[in-house]
Amino acid sequence: MLLLTVLFLLPVFAFAQGTHKPVLTLEEAMRMADAAEAKAKQENWNVVIAILDDGGHLITLRRMDGVQLGSIDLAQTKAKTAVFYKRASKVFEDQVTQGNNRPLSMPNVFASEGGVPIIKDGVVIGAIGVSGVTSVQDGIVAAAGLGVL
């Protein structure tokens, strides 16, 4: 009976040991938000910074003083675009600018720069989304946040 139990559980233990994947920690998300906020302050831009995990769930959100309320949802939507499609939201903005409107009908796509996937060890572990100024400026702030990883 003991031998049968061990043989039954062996694949479970083997599978559990081989499925480690990197994750985005709260500490890393906070460091990214700090760096993004510092860049925004340096440029005198008021933005919202949203950082999501690999499932598109909010880890942290910063809303700087004076930024419009609509940017709260837009920052999260840009980040969702990046994490769900494993590419920067600017890719979709560029496609629309070039006349390809198909991305506009895709779920969870916001075709505007400012959403960037967070990649660790070749795996998308989350995304950062920024909204509040122009899309190019949002992308600059998001890139500053990524720079700390």
QUIWOUR-V754224 format. One record per backbone hydrogen bond with DSSP energy under -1.0 kcal/mol. CO is the residue of the C=O (numbers start at 0). NH is the residue of the N-H. If there is no record, write none. Layout:
BEGIN
co = {CO	CO}
nh = {NH	NH}
END
This chain:
BEGIN
co = {0	1	2	3	4	5	8	9	10	11	12	13	24	25	26	27	28	29	30	31	32	33	34	35	36	37	38	39	46	47	48	49	50	50	51	52	56	59	61	63	67	68	69	70	71	72	73	74	75	76	77	78	79	80	87	88	89	90	91	92	93	94	95	100	101	102	105	109	113	114	115	117	119	122	125	126	127	128	130	133	134	135	136	137	138	139	140	141	142	144	145}
nh = {4	5	6	7	8	9	12	13	14	15	16	17	28	29	30	31	32	33	34	35	36	37	38	39	40	41	42	44	63	130	61	128	58	59	126	55	52	50	48	66	70	71	73	74	75	76	77	78	79	80	81	82	83	84	90	92	93	94	95	96	97	99	98	103	104	105	108	111	129	88	127	124	122	119	117	51	115	49	47	137	138	139	140	141	142	143	144	145	146	147	148}
END
